[in-house]
Amino acid sequence: MKSSMIQSLNIMNKILYLGLFLLLTNCDFIKKPTLVEYLSNDSIQMWDITMYNYIELRDTSYFHKFLRSISFDKNFQCEQYARIICCERIIDVLGPKPNHFGLCNKWELLNDSTVKLNCKDVLVVKIINRDTVHLIDTLGIKQHEMYRVSPPWNVDKESVLIKNKKIENGEYLENISY
């Protein structure tokens, strides 16, 4: 009688441990945000990107450092901005259809860590912390660092009006040469 009681207690302990194990492995105690939630802040979010161009002149060469910004929204639109010295942002004229450079104002998730930006660039997103993201190309080379921007974003209203007008009349699709 005593051995059957011990045996049934052992079986109950095993069932309890198995149930606890299944509960712990199947529950998400801390829900990780999806990439869409992370990049768009569940609505819209602006990120600053430091860019470098190598400039070579006749008697010197140097790296030109400048700032760009990109906003992601949860409806998969992304807008690019030039950031000027007085900290204003001037919006690029990109529309829903790819322009003559193949760029548009859309972004898409290709998988849980890879995005396609502006209908052209395929990049892997590596989250460093809440406010820093690295964009890595398909060869594994870091292309950009993005830093979350706190409002106000100081977007030039006139440039937005110009962009909207060019999108409305389809002018953004034209290959304009100066």
PyMOL CGO cylinders between C-alpha atoms (Angstrom):
from pymol import cmd
from pymol.cgo import CYLINDER

trace = [
    CYLINDER, 0.00, 0.00, 0.00, 2.81, 2.38, 0.92, 0.3, 1, 1, 1, 1, 1, 1,
    CYLINDER, 2.81, 2.38, 0.92, 4.71, 1.68, -2.33, 0.3, 1, 1, 1, 1, 1, 1,
    CYLINDER, 4.71, 1.68, -2.33, 1.62, 2.29, -4.48, 0.3, 1, 1, 1, 1, 1, 1,
    CYLINDER, 1.62, 2.29, -4.48, 1.10, 5.62, -2.69, 0.3, 1, 1, 1, 1, 1, 1,
    CYLINDER, 1.10, 5.62, -2.69, 4.72, 6.61, -3.31, 0.3, 1, 1, 1, 1, 1, 1,
    CYLINDER, 4.72, 6.61, -3.31, 4.41, 5.52, -6.93, 0.3, 1, 1, 1, 1, 1, 1,
    CYLINDER, 4.41, 5.52, -6.93, 1.25, 7.62, -7.47, 0.3, 1, 1, 1, 1, 1, 1,
    CYLINDER, 1.25, 7.62, -7.47, 2.98, 10.62, -5.82, 0.3, 1, 1, 1, 1, 1, 1,
    CYLINDER, 2.98, 10.62, -5.82, 5.93, 10.19, -8.23, 0.3, 1, 1, 1, 1, 1, 1,
    CYLINDER, 5.93, 10.19, -8.23, 3.54, 10.11, -11.19, 0.3, 1, 1, 1, 1, 1, 1,
    CYLINDER, 3.54, 10.11, -11.19, 1.74, 13.24, -9.92, 0.3, 1, 1, 1, 1, 1, 1,
    CYLINDER, 1.74, 13.24, -9.92, 5.09, 15.04, -9.45, 0.3, 1, 1, 1, 1, 1, 1,
    CYLINDER, 5.09, 15.04, -9.45, 6.14, 14.13, -13.00, 0.3, 1, 1, 1, 1, 1, 1,
    CYLINDER, 6.14, 14.13, -13.00, 2.82, 15.42, -14.38, 0.3, 1, 1, 1, 1, 1, 1,
    CYLINDER, 2.82, 15.42, -14.38, 3.17, 18.61, -12.33, 0.3, 1, 1, 1, 1, 1, 1,
    CYLINDER, 3.17, 18.61, -12.33, 6.75, 19.17, -13.54, 0.3, 1, 1, 1, 1, 1, 1,
    CYLINDER, 6.75, 19.17, -13.54, 5.74, 18.45, -17.14, 0.3, 1, 1, 1, 1, 1, 1,
    CYLINDER, 5.74, 18.45, -17.14, 2.82, 20.90, -16.90, 0.3, 1, 1, 1, 1, 1, 1,
    CYLINDER, 2.82, 20.90, -16.90, 5.05, 23.58, -15.34, 0.3, 1, 1, 1, 1, 1, 1,
    CYLINDER, 5.05, 23.58, -15.34, 7.68, 23.03, -18.05, 0.3, 1, 1, 1, 1, 1, 1,
    CYLINDER, 7.68, 23.03, -18.05, 5.09, 23.34, -20.83, 0.3, 1, 1, 1, 1, 1, 1,
    CYLINDER, 5.09, 23.34, -20.83, 3.66, 26.47, -19.22, 0.3, 1, 1, 1, 1, 1, 1,
    CYLINDER, 3.66, 26.47, -19.22, 7.07, 28.12, -18.94, 0.3, 1, 1, 1, 1, 1, 1,
    CYLINDER, 7.07, 28.12, -18.94, 8.17, 27.28, -22.48, 0.3, 1, 1, 1, 1, 1, 1,
    CYLINDER, 8.17, 27.28, -22.48, 4.93, 28.38, -24.17, 0.3, 1, 1, 1, 1, 1, 1,
    CYLINDER, 4.93, 28.38, -24.17, 4.30, 31.65, -22.32, 0.3, 1, 1, 1, 1, 1, 1,
    CYLINDER, 4.30, 31.65, -22.32, 5.81, 34.96, -23.28, 0.3, 1, 1, 1, 1, 1, 1,
    CYLINDER, 5.81, 34.96, -23.28, 6.42, 36.77, -20.02, 0.3, 1, 1, 1, 1, 1, 1,
    CYLINDER, 6.42, 36.77, -20.02, 7.91, 39.76, -21.82, 0.3, 1, 1, 1, 1, 1, 1,
    CYLINDER, 7.91, 39.76, -21.82, 6.31, 40.32, -25.19, 0.3, 1, 1, 1, 1, 1, 1,
    CYLINDER, 6.31, 40.32, -25.19, 8.92, 41.43, -27.68, 0.3, 1, 1, 1, 1, 1, 1,
    CYLINDER, 8.92, 41.43, -27.68, 7.59, 44.11, -30.01, 0.3, 1, 1, 1, 1, 1, 1,
    CYLINDER, 7.59, 44.11, -30.01, 7.46, 43.23, -33.68, 0.3, 1, 1, 1, 1, 1, 1,
    CYLINDER, 7.46, 43.23, -33.68, 9.71, 45.12, -36.05, 0.3, 1, 1, 1, 1, 1, 1,
    CYLINDER, 9.71, 45.12, -36.05, 6.73, 47.14, -37.30, 0.3, 1, 1, 1, 1, 1, 1,
    CYLINDER, 6.73, 47.14, -37.30, 5.89, 48.24, -33.75, 0.3, 1, 1, 1, 1, 1, 1,
    CYLINDER, 5.89, 48.24, -33.75, 9.53, 48.98, -33.02, 0.3, 1, 1, 1, 1, 1, 1,
    CYLINDER, 9.53, 48.98, -33.02, 10.27, 51.07, -36.10, 0.3, 1, 1, 1, 1, 1, 1,
    CYLINDER, 10.27, 51.07, -36.10, 6.92, 52.88, -36.21, 0.3, 1, 1, 1, 1, 1, 1,
    CYLINDER, 6.92, 52.88, -36.21, 6.39, 53.24, -32.45, 0.3, 1, 1, 1, 1, 1, 1,
    CYLINDER, 6.39, 53.24, -32.45, 2.91, 51.77, -33.12, 0.3, 1, 1, 1, 1, 1, 1,
    CYLINDER, 2.91, 51.77, -33.12, 2.01, 54.87, -35.16, 0.3, 1, 1, 1, 1, 1, 1,
    CYLINDER, 2.01, 54.87, -35.16, 4.81, 56.90, -36.74, 0.3, 1, 1, 1, 1, 1, 1,
    CYLINDER, 4.81, 56.90, -36.74, 8.43, 57.37, -35.67, 0.3, 1, 1, 1, 1, 1, 1,
    CYLINDER, 8.43, 57.37, -35.67, 11.31, 59.50, -36.97, 0.3, 1, 1, 1, 1, 1, 1,
    CYLINDER, 11.31, 59.50, -36.97, 14.89, 58.20, -37.05, 0.3, 1, 1, 1, 1, 1, 1,
    CYLINDER, 14.89, 58.20, -37.05, 18.11, 60.14, -37.76, 0.3, 1, 1, 1, 1, 1, 1,
    CYLINDER, 18.11, 60.14, -37.76, 20.83, 58.59, -39.91, 0.3, 1, 1, 1, 1, 1, 1,
    CYLINDER, 20.83, 58.59, -39.91, 24.40, 59.87, -40.11, 0.3, 1, 1, 1, 1, 1, 1,
    CYLINDER, 24.40, 59.87, -40.11, 25.70, 59.52, -43.66, 0.3, 1, 1, 1, 1, 1, 1,
    CYLINDER, 25.70, 59.52, -43.66, 29.18, 59.87, -45.15, 0.3, 1, 1, 1, 1, 1, 1,
    CYLINDER, 29.18, 59.87, -45.15, 30.27, 60.65, -48.70, 0.3, 1, 1, 1, 1, 1, 1,
    CYLINDER, 30.27, 60.65, -48.70, 33.85, 60.34, -49.81, 0.3, 1, 1, 1, 1, 1, 1,
    CYLINDER, 33.85, 60.34, -49.81, 34.82, 63.55, -51.62, 0.3, 1, 1, 1, 1, 1, 1,
    CYLINDER, 34.82, 63.55, -51.62, 37.94, 63.61, -53.75, 0.3, 1, 1, 1, 1, 1, 1,
    CYLINDER, 37.94, 63.61, -53.75, 39.19, 66.91, -55.12, 0.3, 1, 1, 1, 1, 1, 1,
    CYLINDER, 39.19, 66.91, -55.12, 42.32, 67.71, -57.10, 0.3, 1, 1, 1, 1, 1, 1,
    CYLINDER, 42.32, 67.71, -57.10, 44.42, 68.58, -54.05, 0.3, 1, 1, 1, 1, 1, 1,
    CYLINDER, 44.42, 68.58, -54.05, 42.56, 66.88, -51.17, 0.3, 1, 1, 1, 1, 1, 1,
    CYLINDER, 42.56, 66.88, -51.17, 40.04, 64.23, -50.18, 0.3, 1, 1, 1, 1, 1, 1,
    CYLINDER, 40.04, 64.23, -50.18, 37.76, 63.93, -47.19, 0.3, 1, 1, 1, 1, 1, 1,
    CYLINDER, 37.76, 63.93, -47.19, 34.61, 62.32, -45.83, 0.3, 1, 1, 1, 1, 1, 1,
    CYLINDER, 34.61, 62.32, -45.83, 31.62, 64.64, -45.89, 0.3, 1, 1, 1, 1, 1, 1,
    CYLINDER, 31.62, 64.64, -45.89, 29.34, 63.91, -42.91, 0.3, 1, 1, 1, 1, 1, 1,
    CYLINDER, 29.34, 63.91, -42.91, 25.66, 64.85, -43.18, 0.3, 1, 1, 1, 1, 1, 1,
    CYLINDER, 25.66, 64.85, -43.18, 22.37, 63.94, -41.55, 0.3, 1, 1, 1, 1, 1, 1,
    CYLINDER, 22.37, 63.94, -41.55, 19.29, 62.39, -43.10, 0.3, 1, 1, 1, 1, 1, 1,
    CYLINDER, 19.29, 62.39, -43.10, 16.08, 61.35, -41.40, 0.3, 1, 1, 1, 1, 1, 1,
    CYLINDER, 16.08, 61.35, -41.40, 13.51, 58.70, -42.19, 0.3, 1, 1, 1, 1, 1, 1,
    CYLINDER, 13.51, 58.70, -42.19, 10.06, 58.21, -40.74, 0.3, 1, 1, 1, 1, 1, 1,
    CYLINDER, 10.06, 58.21, -40.74, 8.29, 54.86, -40.57, 0.3, 1, 1, 1, 1, 1, 1,
    CYLINDER, 8.29, 54.86, -40.57, 4.57, 54.53, -40.08, 0.3, 1, 1, 1, 1, 1, 1,
    CYLINDER, 4.57, 54.53, -40.08, 2.58, 51.42, -39.28, 0.3, 1, 1, 1, 1, 1, 1,
    CYLINDER, 2.58, 51.42, -39.28, 0.83, 51.62, -42.68, 0.3, 1, 1, 1, 1, 1, 1,
    CYLINDER, 0.83, 51.62, -42.68, 4.19, 50.90, -44.35, 0.3, 1, 1, 1, 1, 1, 1,
    CYLINDER, 4.19, 50.90, -44.35, 4.94, 54.38, -45.60, 0.3, 1, 1, 1, 1, 1, 1,
    CYLINDER, 4.94, 54.38, -45.60, 8.40, 55.80, -45.06, 0.3, 1, 1, 1, 1, 1, 1,
    CYLINDER, 8.40, 55.80, -45.06, 9.40, 59.33, -45.85, 0.3, 1, 1, 1, 1, 1, 1,
    CYLINDER, 9.40, 59.33, -45.85, 12.95, 60.57, -46.19, 0.3, 1, 1, 1, 1, 1, 1,
    CYLINDER, 12.95, 60.57, -46.19, 14.17, 64.01, -45.14, 0.3, 1, 1, 1, 1, 1, 1,
    CYLINDER, 14.17, 64.01, -45.14, 17.27, 66.11, -45.56, 0.3, 1, 1, 1, 1, 1, 1,
    CYLINDER, 17.27, 66.11, -45.56, 18.26, 67.64, -42.23, 0.3, 1, 1, 1, 1, 1, 1,
    CYLINDER, 18.26, 67.64, -42.23, 19.62, 71.15, -42.61, 0.3, 1, 1, 1, 1, 1, 1,
    CYLINDER, 19.62, 71.15, -42.61, 21.85, 73.17, -40.28, 0.3, 1, 1, 1, 1, 1, 1,
    CYLINDER, 21.85, 73.17, -40.28, 19.03, 74.92, -38.41, 0.3, 1, 1, 1, 1, 1, 1,
    CYLINDER, 19.03, 74.92, -38.41, 17.64, 71.45, -37.52, 0.3, 1, 1, 1, 1, 1, 1,
    CYLINDER, 17.64, 71.45, -37.52, 14.70, 71.63, -39.90, 0.3, 1, 1, 1, 1, 1, 1,
    CYLINDER, 14.70, 71.63, -39.90, 13.89, 68.65, -42.06, 0.3, 1, 1, 1, 1, 1, 1,
    CYLINDER, 13.89, 68.65, -42.06, 13.00, 69.04, -45.73, 0.3, 1, 1, 1, 1, 1, 1,
    CYLINDER, 13.00, 69.04, -45.73, 10.98, 66.12, -47.11, 0.3, 1, 1, 1, 1, 1, 1,
    CYLINDER, 10.98, 66.12, -47.11, 12.13, 64.27, -50.23, 0.3, 1, 1, 1, 1, 1, 1,
    CYLINDER, 12.13, 64.27, -50.23, 9.64, 64.05, -53.07, 0.3, 1, 1, 1, 1, 1, 1,
    CYLINDER, 9.64, 64.05, -53.07, 8.85, 60.32, -53.13, 0.3, 1, 1, 1, 1, 1, 1,
    CYLINDER, 8.85, 60.32, -53.13, 5.43, 58.95, -53.99, 0.3, 1, 1, 1, 1, 1, 1,
    CYLINDER, 5.43, 58.95, -53.99, 3.63, 55.62, -53.96, 0.3, 1, 1, 1, 1, 1, 1,
    CYLINDER, 3.63, 55.62, -53.96, 5.02, 54.53, -57.36, 0.3, 1, 1, 1, 1, 1, 1,
    CYLINDER, 5.02, 54.53, -57.36, 8.76, 54.14, -57.98, 0.3, 1, 1, 1, 1, 1, 1,
    CYLINDER, 8.76, 54.14, -57.98, 10.31, 57.21, -59.62, 0.3, 1, 1, 1, 1, 1, 1,
    CYLINDER, 10.31, 57.21, -59.62, 13.04, 57.23, -62.30, 0.3, 1, 1, 1, 1, 1, 1,
    CYLINDER, 13.04, 57.23, -62.30, 15.60, 56.21, -59.62, 0.3, 1, 1, 1, 1, 1, 1,
    CYLINDER, 15.60, 56.21, -59.62, 13.38, 53.29, -58.54, 0.3, 1, 1, 1, 1, 1, 1,
    CYLINDER, 13.38, 53.29, -58.54, 12.53, 54.95, -55.20, 0.3, 1, 1, 1, 1, 1, 1,
    CYLINDER, 12.53, 54.95, -55.20, 9.11, 55.22, -53.57, 0.3, 1, 1, 1, 1, 1, 1,
    CYLINDER, 9.11, 55.22, -53.57, 7.80, 56.13, -50.11, 0.3, 1, 1, 1, 1, 1, 1,
    CYLINDER, 7.80, 56.13, -50.11, 6.97, 52.56, -49.07, 0.3, 1, 1, 1, 1, 1, 1,
    CYLINDER, 6.97, 52.56, -49.07, 8.65, 50.02, -46.84, 0.3, 1, 1, 1, 1, 1, 1,
    CYLINDER, 8.65, 50.02, -46.84, 7.91, 46.35, -46.35, 0.3, 1, 1, 1, 1, 1, 1,
    CYLINDER, 7.91, 46.35, -46.35, 8.91, 43.49, -44.10, 0.3, 1, 1, 1, 1, 1, 1,
    CYLINDER, 8.91, 43.49, -44.10, 10.56, 40.62, -45.95, 0.3, 1, 1, 1, 1, 1, 1,
    CYLINDER, 10.56, 40.62, -45.95, 10.91, 38.54, -42.77, 0.3, 1, 1, 1, 1, 1, 1,
    CYLINDER, 10.91, 38.54, -42.77, 11.19, 39.18, -39.03, 0.3, 1, 1, 1, 1, 1, 1,
    CYLINDER, 11.19, 39.18, -39.03, 14.47, 41.13, -39.35, 0.3, 1, 1, 1, 1, 1, 1,
    CYLINDER, 14.47, 41.13, -39.35, 14.76, 42.19, -43.00, 0.3, 1, 1, 1, 1, 1, 1,
    CYLINDER, 14.76, 42.19, -43.00, 13.11, 45.24, -44.56, 0.3, 1, 1, 1, 1, 1, 1,
    CYLINDER, 13.11, 45.24, -44.56, 12.90, 46.71, -48.03, 0.3, 1, 1, 1, 1, 1, 1,
    CYLINDER, 12.90, 46.71, -48.03, 13.15, 50.50, -47.88, 0.3, 1, 1, 1, 1, 1, 1,
    CYLINDER, 13.15, 50.50, -47.88, 11.85, 52.86, -50.52, 0.3, 1, 1, 1, 1, 1, 1,
    CYLINDER, 11.85, 52.86, -50.52, 11.12, 50.03, -53.01, 0.3, 1, 1, 1, 1, 1, 1,
    CYLINDER, 11.12, 50.03, -53.01, 14.85, 49.49, -53.48, 0.3, 1, 1, 1, 1, 1, 1,
    CYLINDER, 14.85, 49.49, -53.48, 17.22, 48.85, -50.54, 0.3, 1, 1, 1, 1, 1, 1,
    CYLINDER, 17.22, 48.85, -50.54, 17.06, 45.48, -48.77, 0.3, 1, 1, 1, 1, 1, 1,
    CYLINDER, 17.06, 45.48, -48.77, 18.56, 45.75, -45.28, 0.3, 1, 1, 1, 1, 1, 1,
    CYLINDER, 18.56, 45.75, -45.28, 18.70, 43.64, -42.14, 0.3, 1, 1, 1, 1, 1, 1,
    CYLINDER, 18.70, 43.64, -42.14, 17.65, 45.51, -39.00, 0.3, 1, 1, 1, 1, 1, 1,
    CYLINDER, 17.65, 45.51, -39.00, 19.73, 44.83, -35.90, 0.3, 1, 1, 1, 1, 1, 1,
    CYLINDER, 19.73, 44.83, -35.90, 18.25, 46.37, -32.77, 0.3, 1, 1, 1, 1, 1, 1,
    CYLINDER, 18.25, 46.37, -32.77, 21.01, 47.61, -30.49, 0.3, 1, 1, 1, 1, 1, 1,
    CYLINDER, 21.01, 47.61, -30.49, 18.76, 49.19, -27.86, 0.3, 1, 1, 1, 1, 1, 1,
    CYLINDER, 18.76, 49.19, -27.86, 15.44, 51.02, -27.70, 0.3, 1, 1, 1, 1, 1, 1,
    CYLINDER, 15.44, 51.02, -27.70, 16.82, 54.10, -29.45, 0.3, 1, 1, 1, 1, 1, 1,
    CYLINDER, 16.82, 54.10, -29.45, 19.54, 52.71, -31.74, 0.3, 1, 1, 1, 1, 1, 1,
    CYLINDER, 19.54, 52.71, -31.74, 19.27, 50.46, -34.79, 0.3, 1, 1, 1, 1, 1, 1,
    CYLINDER, 19.27, 50.46, -34.79, 21.91, 49.28, -37.25, 0.3, 1, 1, 1, 1, 1, 1,
    CYLINDER, 21.91, 49.28, -37.25, 20.98, 48.68, -40.88, 0.3, 1, 1, 1, 1, 1, 1,
    CYLINDER, 20.98, 48.68, -40.88, 23.09, 45.95, -42.44, 0.3, 1, 1, 1, 1, 1, 1,
    CYLINDER, 23.09, 45.95, -42.44, 23.18, 45.10, -46.15, 0.3, 1, 1, 1, 1, 1, 1,
    CYLINDER, 23.18, 45.10, -46.15, 22.68, 41.59, -47.48, 0.3, 1, 1, 1, 1, 1, 1,
    CYLINDER, 22.68, 41.59, -47.48, 26.46, 41.01, -47.47, 0.3, 1, 1, 1, 1, 1, 1,
    CYLINDER, 26.46, 41.01, -47.47, 26.57, 41.61, -43.69, 0.3, 1, 1, 1, 1, 1, 1,
    CYLINDER, 26.57, 41.61, -43.69, 28.21, 45.04, -43.88, 0.3, 1, 1, 1, 1, 1, 1,
    CYLINDER, 28.21, 45.04, -43.88, 26.83, 47.76, -41.62, 0.3, 1, 1, 1, 1, 1, 1,
    CYLINDER, 26.83, 47.76, -41.62, 25.48, 50.54, -43.80, 0.3, 1, 1, 1, 1, 1, 1,
    CYLINDER, 25.48, 50.54, -43.80, 23.85, 52.96, -41.35, 0.3, 1, 1, 1, 1, 1, 1,
    CYLINDER, 23.85, 52.96, -41.35, 23.12, 53.66, -37.71, 0.3, 1, 1, 1, 1, 1, 1,
    CYLINDER, 23.12, 53.66, -37.71, 19.68, 55.04, -36.94, 0.3, 1, 1, 1, 1, 1, 1,
    CYLINDER, 19.68, 55.04, -36.94, 18.82, 56.98, -33.79, 0.3, 1, 1, 1, 1, 1, 1,
    CYLINDER, 18.82, 56.98, -33.79, 15.26, 57.55, -32.58, 0.3, 1, 1, 1, 1, 1, 1,
    CYLINDER, 15.26, 57.55, -32.58, 14.19, 61.21, -32.72, 0.3, 1, 1, 1, 1, 1, 1,
    CYLINDER, 14.19, 61.21, -32.72, 11.98, 62.74, -30.05, 0.3, 1, 1, 1, 1, 1, 1,
    CYLINDER, 11.98, 62.74, -30.05, 9.29, 65.21, -31.14, 0.3, 1, 1, 1, 1, 1, 1,
    CYLINDER, 9.29, 65.21, -31.14, 9.09, 67.94, -32.30, 0.3, 1, 1, 1, 1, 1, 1,
    CYLINDER, 9.09, 67.94, -32.30, 10.49, 66.76, -35.63, 0.3, 1, 1, 1, 1, 1, 1,
    CYLINDER, 10.49, 66.76, -35.63, 10.68, 70.24, -37.22, 0.3, 1, 1, 1, 1, 1, 1,
    CYLINDER, 10.68, 70.24, -37.22, 9.54, 69.22, -40.70, 0.3, 1, 1, 1, 1, 1, 1,
    CYLINDER, 9.54, 69.22, -40.70, 9.43, 72.15, -43.11, 0.3, 1, 1, 1, 1, 1, 1,
    CYLINDER, 9.43, 72.15, -43.11, 5.73, 72.62, -43.94, 0.3, 1, 1, 1, 1, 1, 1,
    CYLINDER, 5.73, 72.62, -43.94, 6.42, 74.26, -47.30, 0.3, 1, 1, 1, 1, 1, 1,
    CYLINDER, 6.42, 74.26, -47.30, 8.43, 71.24, -48.50, 0.3, 1, 1, 1, 1, 1, 1,
    CYLINDER, 8.43, 71.24, -48.50, 5.52, 68.95, -47.54, 0.3, 1, 1, 1, 1, 1, 1,
    CYLINDER, 5.52, 68.95, -47.54, 3.09, 71.10, -49.55, 0.3, 1, 1, 1, 1, 1, 1,
    CYLINDER, 3.09, 71.10, -49.55, 5.43, 71.00, -52.58, 0.3, 1, 1, 1, 1, 1, 1,
    CYLINDER, 5.43, 71.00, -52.58, 5.79, 67.21, -52.25, 0.3, 1, 1, 1, 1, 1, 1,
    CYLINDER, 5.79, 67.21, -52.25, 2.02, 66.72, -52.02, 0.3, 1, 1, 1, 1, 1, 1,
    CYLINDER, 2.02, 66.72, -52.02, 1.45, 68.90, -55.08, 0.3, 1, 1, 1, 1, 1, 1,
    CYLINDER, 1.45, 68.90, -55.08, 4.05, 66.97, -57.13, 0.3, 1, 1, 1, 1, 1, 1,
    CYLINDER, 4.05, 66.97, -57.13, 2.51, 63.65, -56.10, 0.3, 1, 1, 1, 1, 1, 1,
    CYLINDER, 2.51, 63.65, -56.10, -1.00, 64.85, -56.89, 0.3, 1, 1, 1, 1, 1, 1,
    CYLINDER, -1.00, 64.85, -56.89, -0.13, 65.90, -60.44, 0.3, 1, 1, 1, 1, 1, 1,
    CYLINDER, -0.13, 65.90, -60.44, 2.33, 63.00, -61.05, 0.3, 1, 1, 1, 1, 1, 1,
    CYLINDER, 2.33, 63.00, -61.05, 5.30, 65.33, -61.52, 0.3, 1, 1, 1, 1, 1, 1,
    CYLINDER, 5.30, 65.33, -61.52, 7.43, 63.28, -59.11, 0.3, 1, 1, 1, 1, 1, 1,
    CYLINDER, 7.43, 63.28, -59.11, 7.61, 60.48, -61.71, 0.3, 1, 1, 1, 1, 1, 1,
    CYLINDER, 7.61, 60.48, -61.71, 9.28, 62.66, -64.34, 0.3, 1, 1, 1, 1, 1, 1,
    CYLINDER, 9.28, 62.66, -64.34, 13.01, 62.44, -64.98, 0.3, 1, 1, 1, 1, 1, 1,
    CYLINDER, 13.01, 62.44, -64.98, 13.96, 66.10, -64.59, 0.3, 1, 1, 1, 1, 1, 1,
    CYLINDER, 13.96, 66.10, -64.59, 17.44, 67.08, -65.78, 0.3, 1, 1, 1, 1, 1, 1,
    CYLINDER, 17.44, 67.08, -65.78, 18.92, 70.43, -64.86, 0.3, 1, 1, 1, 1, 1, 1,
]
cmd.load_cgo(trace, "trace")
